[in-house]
Amino acid sequence: MANIKSAKKRILVTQKKTLRNKMITSAVKTAIKKVDVAVEKKDKAEAEKALVLAVKSIDMAASKGVYHKNTAARKKSRITRNVNKLS
């Protein structure tokens, strides 16, 4: 355990940031899974709706610094490609 005041503060700040990052990544993963489930069902309309929400959540994660911009672009590209295969 830290004894120095600034070190104690850093621990608290890191815990808050970790929780925030976990929430955001969890939301992104859930959104991507919804797209994948719709693609497996071959439901194009539902997949497109889920895709819009997933892309939005991925962009939010990238803007917050949780995901690197290239990681976000790769994830968006993959799920978009899967949805486009349905047509």
PASEBA-1860 file (N, C-alpha, C; in nm, 3 decimals):
! residues 87
1> MANIKSAK> 0.084/-0.119/0.000/0.000/0.000/0.000/0.088/0.124/0.000 ~ 0.044/0.223/-0.072/0.121/0.346/-0.085/0.113/0.428/0.043 ~ 0.222/0.498/0.074/0.227/0.585/0.190/0.221/0.732/0.150 ~ 0.268/0.762/0.031/0.275/0.901/-0.014/0.138/0.943/-0.065 ~ 0.101/1.067/-0.033/-0.032/1.118/-0.066/-0.059/1.114/-0.216 ~ 0.038/1.154/-0.296/0.018/1.156/-0.441/0.004/1.015/-0.498 ~ 0.075/0.920/-0.438/0.065/0.781/-0.483/-0.073/0.724/-0.451 ~ -0.127/0.762/-0.334/-0.262/0.718/-0.298/-0.364/0.773/-0.397
9> KRILVTQK> -0.345/0.899/-0.434/-0.437/0.961/-0.530/-0.428/0.891/-0.665 ~ -0.307/0.859/-0.709/-0.289/0.792/-0.837/-0.362/0.658/-0.839 ~ -0.358/0.587/-0.726/-0.428/0.458/-0.717/-0.578/0.477/-0.736 ~ -0.634/0.579/-0.669/-0.777/0.605/-0.681/-0.815/0.645/-0.824 ~ -0.734/0.732/-0.884/-0.763/0.778/-1.020/-0.756/0.662/-1.118 ~ -0.655/0.577/-1.100/-0.639/0.461/-1.188/-0.758/0.366/-1.176 ~ -0.808/0.346/-1.054/-0.924/0.259/-1.035/-1.046/0.314/-1.107 ~ -1.067/0.446/-1.099/-1.181/0.508/-1.166/-1.170/0.494/-1.317
17> KTLRNKMI> -1.050/0.519/-1.369/-1.030/0.510/-1.514/-1.048/0.367/-1.563 ~ -0.999/0.270/-1.484/-1.013/0.130/-1.521/-1.160/0.090/-1.528 ~ -1.238/0.133/-1.430/-1.381/0.103/-1.430/-1.449/0.163/-1.552 ~ -1.416/0.288/-1.583/-1.475/0.357/-1.698/-1.440/0.284/-1.827 ~ -1.314/0.244/-1.841/-1.271/0.174/-1.961/-1.340/0.038/-1.974 ~ -1.357/-0.032/-1.861/-1.425/-0.161/-1.864/-1.570/-0.145/-1.908 ~ -1.637/-0.040/-1.859/-1.775/-0.016/-1.898/-1.786/0.007/-2.048 ~ -1.696/0.087/-2.100/-1.701/0.122/-2.242/-1.670/0.000/-2.329
25> TSAVKTAI> -1.566/-0.075/-2.293/-1.530/-0.193/-2.374/-1.640/-0.298/-2.367 ~ -1.703/-0.311/-2.252/-1.812/-0.407/-2.237/-1.929/-0.368/-2.327 ~ -1.960/-0.239/-2.332/-2.070/-0.192/-2.417/-2.039/-0.218/-2.564 ~ -1.914/-0.198/-2.603/-1.875/-0.222/-2.742/-1.887/-0.370/-2.776 ~ -1.839/-0.456/-2.687/-1.846/-0.599/-2.712/-1.990/-0.646/-2.724 ~ -2.078/-0.594/-2.639/-2.219/-0.630/-2.644/-2.280/-0.587/-2.777 ~ -2.247/-0.466/-2.821/-2.301/-0.416/-2.948/-2.254/-0.502/-3.065 ~ -2.127/-0.542/-3.063/-2.073/-0.625/-3.170/-2.140/-0.763/-3.169
33> KKVDVAVE> -2.163/-0.817/-3.049/-2.229/-0.948/-3.039/-2.370/-0.943/-3.095 ~ -2.440/-0.831/-3.074/-2.575/-0.817/-3.128/-2.572/-0.820/-3.281 ~ -2.472/-0.757/-3.339/-2.458/-0.760/-3.485/-2.431/-0.903/-3.530 ~ -2.340/-0.971/-3.462/-2.304/-1.108/-3.498/-2.424/-1.203/-3.490 ~ -2.506/-1.186/-3.386/-2.624/-1.271/-3.370/-2.722/-1.248/-3.485 ~ -2.741/-1.121/-3.521/-2.832/-1.089/-3.631/-2.779/-1.144/-3.763 ~ -2.647/-1.141/-3.782/-2.588/-1.196/-3.904/-2.606/-1.347/-3.909 ~ -2.589/-1.414/-3.796/-2.609/-1.559/-3.791/-2.753/-1.597/-3.822
41> KKDKAEAE> -2.848/-1.513/-3.778/-2.990/-1.539/-3.807/-3.025/-1.502/-3.951 ~ -2.934/-1.438/-4.019/-2.953/-1.389/-4.157/-3.066/-1.287/-4.165 ~ -3.078/-1.207/-4.060/-3.180/-1.102/-4.053/-3.113/-0.969/-4.089 ~ -3.125/-0.930/-4.215/-3.053/-0.812/-4.264/-3.100/-0.683/-4.197 ~ -3.230/-0.667/-4.179/-3.283/-0.544/-4.119/-3.233/-0.526/-3.977 ~ -3.240/-0.632/-3.900/-3.194/-0.626/-3.760/-3.043/-0.605/-3.755 ~ -2.971/-0.667/-3.846/-2.825/-0.653/-3.849/-2.785/-0.510/-3.880 ~ -2.858/-0.446/-3.972/-2.825/-0.308/-4.007/-2.853/-0.213/-3.892
49> KALVLAVK> -2.963/-0.236/-3.819/-2.992/-0.154/-3.702/-2.884/-0.171/-3.596 ~ -2.847/-0.295/-3.571/-2.744/-0.323/-3.471/-2.609/-0.267/-3.515 ~ -2.584/-0.268/-3.646/-2.457/-0.215/-3.699/-2.444/-0.067/-3.670 ~ -2.551/0.008/-3.688/-2.547/0.152/-3.662/-2.510/0.179/-3.516 ~ -2.573/0.105/-3.425/-2.544/0.123/-3.283/-2.403/0.079/-3.247 ~ -2.358/-0.029/-3.310/-2.223/-0.079/-3.282/-2.117/0.020/-3.330 ~ -2.136/0.073/-3.449/-2.040/0.170/-3.503/-2.035/0.294/-3.413 ~ -2.152/0.336/-3.366/-2.157/0.452/-3.277/-2.079/0.425/-3.148
57> SIDMAASK> -2.100/0.307/-3.089/-2.031/0.277/-2.963/-1.881/0.262/-2.984 ~ -1.840/0.207/-3.099/-1.698/0.193/-3.129/-1.635/0.332/-3.147 ~ -1.705/0.420/-3.217/-1.654/0.556/-3.235/-1.641/0.630/-3.102 ~ -1.739/0.609/-3.015/-1.732/0.674/-2.883/-1.611/0.622/-2.805 ~ -1.587/0.492/-2.812/-1.473/0.434/-2.742/-1.342/0.489/-2.797 ~ -1.335/0.507/-2.927/-1.214/0.561/-2.988/-1.194/0.707/-2.949 ~ -1.304/0.783/-2.943/-1.291/0.925/-2.908/-1.252/0.943/-2.762 ~ -1.291/0.849/-2.676/-1.256/0.856/-2.534/-1.114/0.805/-2.508
65> GVYHKNTA> -1.053/0.745/-2.609/-0.918/0.694/-2.591/-0.911/0.552/-2.540 ~ -1.026/0.485/-2.534/-1.028/0.347/-2.488/-0.972/0.256/-2.596 ~ -1.010/0.283/-2.722/-0.957/0.210/-2.837/-0.871/0.303/-2.920 ~ -0.766/0.250/-2.978/-0.686/0.324/-3.076/-0.770/0.340/-3.201 ~ -0.746/0.446/-3.277/-0.829/0.472/-3.394/-0.821/0.361/-3.498 ~ -0.704/0.298/-3.511/-0.691/0.188/-3.608/-0.766/0.064/-3.560 ~ -0.766/0.040/-3.430/-0.842/-0.072/-3.374/-0.991/-0.051/-3.400 ~ -1.037/0.072/-3.379/-1.178/0.103/-3.402/-1.212/0.084/-3.549
73> ARKKSRIT> -1.124/0.130/-3.637/-1.149/0.116/-3.781/-1.155/-0.031/-3.821 ~ -1.067/-0.112/-3.765/-1.064/-0.255/-3.796/-1.193/-0.323/-3.750 ~ -1.237/-0.291/-3.630/-1.360/-0.352/-3.577/-1.481/-0.313/-3.663 ~ -1.489/-0.185/-3.698/-1.600/-0.138/-3.780/-1.597/-0.205/-3.917 ~ -1.480/-0.218/-3.974/-1.466/-0.279/-4.105/-1.512/-0.424/-4.103 ~ -1.475/-0.497/-4.001/-1.510/-0.639/-3.994/-1.660/-0.661/-3.980 ~ -1.724/-0.584/-3.890/-1.868/-0.607/-3.872/-1.946/-0.556/-3.992 ~ -1.899/-0.448/-4.055/-1.967/-0.397/-4.174/-1.957/-0.498/-4.287
81> RNVNKLS> -1.840/-0.559/-4.303/-1.820/-0.660/-4.407/-1.914/-0.779/-4.385 ~ -1.931/-0.819/-4.258/-2.019/-0.932/-4.229/-2.165/-0.899/-4.264 ~ -2.206/-0.776/-4.233/-2.344/-0.738/-4.264/-2.364/-0.727/-4.415 ~ -2.264/-0.675/-4.486/-2.276/-0.661/-4.631/-2.280/-0.795/-4.703 ~ -2.225/-0.898/-4.642/-2.228/-1.032/-4.703/-2.370/-1.088/-4.709 ~ -2.459/-1.033/-4.626/-2.597/-1.084/-4.622/-2.675/-1.051/-4.749 ~ -2.637/-0.945/-4.819/-2.717/-0.903/-4.934/-2.689/-0.978/-5.061
END
